[in-house]
């Protein structure tokens, strides 16, 4: 069966419009999947053998012969807000260039998984209230230009750091990312909490394809 991630996110937003952390988002999405598919097995941080090693999946759902593997990211800018009577104090995540690299790497990891498991589907998720992620850069030669994830961007083929990227930026992330398929990025609104900067959350739900 196919999982409709946009419908799941819409249902999730009706109950939880904001999350304290990435782990909070991960658990909330897992619970929503369990609620909608009570017969499914829902696992967090599940190791899956793939060609060349083991991939640890943020969220794995198995229902009959169908498998859904989800990698997710939750990156925030500073925001203090109350939602449904609960206070939230979100931290400011810096190193956006590194986060962009990691998201592209998530897509590549999911490609490895669905290549190894014929009945598997994959989604790379990214939820944020930082507009810099969905907005196009004013300069074309940023060190993370290959990994930019603004609205309408297509990620494909080999993605590598620009020549001016520092060793500190690339630390543990030196290798280029090679994608088998092409992915056009389309952002959707998740929730809007209040007026002011950082009050709108948008997300990517990228269906990962079985490339060549």
Secondary structure, DSSP 8 states (H G I E B T S, - for coil): ----HHHHHHHHHHH-S--SSHHHHHHHHHHHHHHH-TTSEEEEEEEEEETTEEEEEEEEEEETTEEEEEEEEEE---EEEEETTEEEEE-----HHHHHHHHHHHHHHHHHHHHH-TTEEEEEEEEES-HHHHS--S-S--TTGGG---TT-EE-SEE---TT--HHHHTT--S-EE-SS-EE---EEEEE-SSSTT-EEEEEEEEE----
